[in-house]
Amino acid sequence: MLKKRSFSGLRRQTLAALTLFGLGAKPGLALNAPETLQVLDPTTKRVLKLKLRLPVQKTPTALLLYSPGLGSGVSNGAAWCEAWREAGYLVVTLAHPVTDDSIWKTNQKKSLKSTIAEAIAAPQYALRVKDCSFALDYLLELSLLKPYLDATRIGIAGHSYGALTVQSITGQGGAGLLDRRIKAAIAFSPSAMSQERAAAMGQVKIPFFCITGELDGQVTFKDGTGAVRLGVPVSQRQWVYDYLPVAQRQELLVAQADHMSFAGEPIDASHFSREAPESEQNNVHTWQRVSALTTEFWNFYLGTQVKPTNQSREAYHKRLQAAAGPQDRLRFD
């Protein structure tokens, strides 16, 4: 296992590889535009971080909002978020208070177990959804983004805790949390604690892409003084796809990928456990493959094309199969 002192080197090496594959370029921000904003939601009193990735072309396009996993900030999902930007989308990553990388700020009076307990307490689930809806309110009114935005085309994606946020805001959480502005969704490492909760995915009415891995079960959060293991078996992650309405659902099971494979950024082994073989950890080729498949999804459902037909859907499915790895498994109908 990598020691903490090697992480900075690993990060430099991986980011260099990301650039090689076209995933690590500097976001194309407008002149004098801040890369990361801090915004106060006056209703919840939460300060949100919003990382902006503006496309090169200043023409109306889809807005993609990304919700990170537990313990992660605005760098989460960088591999695919940057790929989506390069494909012409406006991408904004949101850092949620309490559940973001602030969980690692521990001391003698505040342990990792206590910060995680606070982060996964019931109120945070709804607050994260409210963060996303407020972020959309804010972004849709931000003058800087007006030239880039087509407000009729909004997508959302998220990893782990972020996947739960995506599930809730698109229908699983009921009418009180549903945001009808969202027209398509991607959940990296989706999950359900019971089949009853999974069954609520039947309320989702938009195209929904589930992405998980063969080794995407549990993960241990650790800081040298404490450890907390969280997660569910892969079979429970696949319940989400099983209960989604037919015709607009799809699932990718990535070979040899574990939970943190879908962080889309270099992982500090002193903080997160890994189940994938060492050769598959921080695998840029896997990230590139997932980026290609998810970009196809956005292009098909949020692109400028006319309403999908049976013929165009068949061609889309063929493109997905061509982009997937030989050991990956796709499900769609």
N, C-alpha and C positions, 0 to 999 in steps of 0.2 A: 504494500500500500504506500502511496506517495506521502512523504513527510511534508509538513506545512511549509518548510523553507523552500521546497521545490515548486510551489504553486505559481509563483510569479513567472518562473521560467516556462512552466507548462502553459500559462496564459499567453505569454508572448509567442510561443511556438504555435499554439492553436489559432491565435488571431492572425498570425502570418499566413497560416493555411487558409483561414477564412477569406483573406484578401485574395489569395491565389485562386480560389474558386468563385470570386466575385461576390463574396458575402460580407466582406469586412470594410468596404469603402466608407468614407465619411458621408453621413447623410447630406443630401442636397438641400441645405437650408437656404431660405431667402436671406438677402443681405441684412445683417444686424439682427437676424431672428435668433432667439435663444433656443438652444438645443433641448433644454429641460426647463419646464415651468413648475412653479409651486403655486397651487391654487387652493384657496379656502372655500369649502362648502359651508355656507352660512347656516344651513339647516342642521347638519350633523356636527359642525365645528371641526371637521377633519381636514387636515392639510394634505392634499394629494400632489404627488409628483407626476408630471406628464412629460415623457420623452417623445419629441416630435421627429418623425422621419418623413421629410417632404420629397415627393418624386421630382425628377429633373424637369419634366414638362409641366408648365403651369396651365393645366387644363382640368376641368371638372372630372373627378374620379371618385372611386369608392373610398370611404373612410373605414379603416380596420383598427379596432381597439383591442389591445392585448392585455390580459390580466395574468400576472405572474403567480407562481406557486409559493407556498409557505417558505419564508426565510429568504426570499429573493426580491430584488429591486428592479429598476428599469433596464438593467442589462439582460434580464431574463428573456429567452427566446430570440436573442440577437440574430442568430443564423437565419431563421425564416423571416423575421421582421424586416431584416435588411434585404432579403431576396424579394419579398413582397414590394418593398419600396422600389427596388430596381425594376420590377415588373410594371411599375407605373401607379402604384397605390399610395395613398396617404396613410401612414401607419403611426399609431400613437400607443406607447406602452405606459401603463398606469401602475404606480406603486401604491399599494394600500397600507395605510397606517396600521400599526399593531401587528399585522401579519407579514410585513415586508422584512427586509434584512435587519431591521431594528431588533429582531428577536435575539441577535447575537450580542447585543449590548448588555452583558451581564456583569454582576459584581457580587460581593459577599452577601448582599441583602436580596439580590434578585438573580436566581439561578435560571439556567436554560429551561429546566422543567417548568418553572413558573411563567416565563415569557411565552412558552409554547401553550401552556394551559390557558393563558389569557387569549392567545391568538386563535385557538380553536374553540373557544367558548361560543355558545349559541348566538349571541348578538352579532358576532363578527360576520356570520354568513350573510345576513340581510344587509349589513352595513357595506360589505364589499359590492353587493349588487347596486346599492344606492350610489356608491362611489362611481360605478360605471355609468349609470343614468345621468348623474350630475356632470360627469366628464363629457358626455355627449352634448348635454345642454350648453356647456361652456365652449366646447370646440366648434359647435355649429354657429356660434355667435362671434367667434374670434376673427377679427378682420384679417389677420395674417393668413388665415386658411381659406378665406372666401374664394380666391381664384382656383383652389385645388379641389373644392368640395362639391360633390353631387349628393345632396342630403337624402336622396331617394335610394342611395346604395350604401348601406352601412353593414359591416360584418363585425363579428366579435370572435376572439379566440382566447384560449388560456390553458395553462398547464396545472394539473393537480388541483390545488385549492382554486386556482384560476379556472380549471375545468368545471368544478362545482359551481363557481360563479356563473360561468357560461350556461350550464344546465339550468340554473335557477332563473336567470334573466330571460331565457328563451321559452319558458313555459313550465318547467318542473316545479318552480317555486310558487305557482299559482298566479292569479290575476294581479295581486298586489305587488308583485315583483317583476312582472312581465313588461318588457320594453318593446313595443310593436315597431319601433323604428328599425330594429335589427332584422335584416333580411336573410342572413346566412351565418353559420357558426361552425367553429372547429374546437373540439375538446381534446387536448393532449392528456392522456392518462385520466379519462373520465372514470367515475366510480359511483357505486350505490351501496349503502350499508345493508339494504334489504331488497328483496324483489318488490316489495310494496313501494319503496321509494323509486326503484327503477321503473315501475309501471307508470309513474307520474310523467315519464318522458313521453308517454303517448299524447300529452298535451302540447308538445312542440309542433309547430305548424310550418317551420321553415327548413330548408336544406341543412343537414347536420352531418359533420364528418367526425367520427371517433377515431383517435389514433392511440394505439397502445403497443406494447412490445412483449415478446415471449417471456421476458424476465421482469416485467413491470408489476412487481408485487409490492413489498414493503421497502421502506428506506429508514435508516437510522440517522436522526439529527444528533450531533454531538459537538461538544466544545472543549473537550479535555477534562472537564470536571463532572459532566453529566451526559446522559444520552436518553433519547426518546424515540421509540420505534413506532412508525405510523404506516398505514396503507391497507390494502385489501388484495386478495388473490386476483390474478389476471381474469379468472372466470367472472368475478363480480364487476370488473371493468367492462367486460363484454355484455353484461346485462343491459347497459345503456343502449347499445345498438339494438339489442333484441327487442326492446320495448318501444323504440322509436317508430313512428308511422312509416309504412312502406312507401316506396317510390322516391323519397328524397333523402334517404339515409345511406351512409356508407361507412366502412370501417377498414382501417389499415392495421395489421398486426406485423410489426417490424421484427425481423429475425435478430436474435442476440441483443436486443435492446432492453435496458432496464429503466427504472423510473427516471433516473437523472439523465438518461439519454435525451429526454424530451425537455430538458432545461434549455437546450439550444445555446449553451455557453460553456466555457471551461468550468469544471467543478472542482472545488477545494475539498480534497479527500479528508481533511481534518474536520470538516463540517458534515459531510454526507457520505453514507456508505454506498458501495456499488455492488451490484450482482452480476453485471456483465463482465466477460473476460477482459483482461487489461487491454488487449488489442482493439476492443470495441468501445472503450471508454473515450469520450471526447472525440468520437470518430467523425471527422469532417465529411467523409463520404456518405455516412448515414444522414447527417444534417442536410447535405446537398440533395439527397434523394427525397427526404421528407419535405424540403423546401419546394422541390419541383412538383410533387404531388399536391401539396396544399395550394400552390400557385395555380395549378390547373383547376382546382375546386373554385377558387375565387374568380378566375377567368370565366368559368362556365356559368356561375350563378350571379356574379356581380359585375361581369364585363358588360360591354355595350351591345352585345348581341341581342337579337330578339328572343322572345320567350322560347325556352328549350323545347325541341320536338323529339319524337322517338328516334329519328335519324341522327340528330345532333347528340342526343344522349348516348347512343351506341358508339359514336365516334369518340365521345368524351371518355367512356369506359375503356375503350381501347388505348387511349392516351395514358390513362392511369396505369393500366397493366404494363405498358411499355416503360413507364417511369419507375415502377416498383422493382425491387431486387428479386432475384430468382427464388430466394427463400422467404420473401415477404408474402403475406396472405391478405387478399382484398375481399371484402364482402360488399355487395351493393345490390339494389333491386330497382 
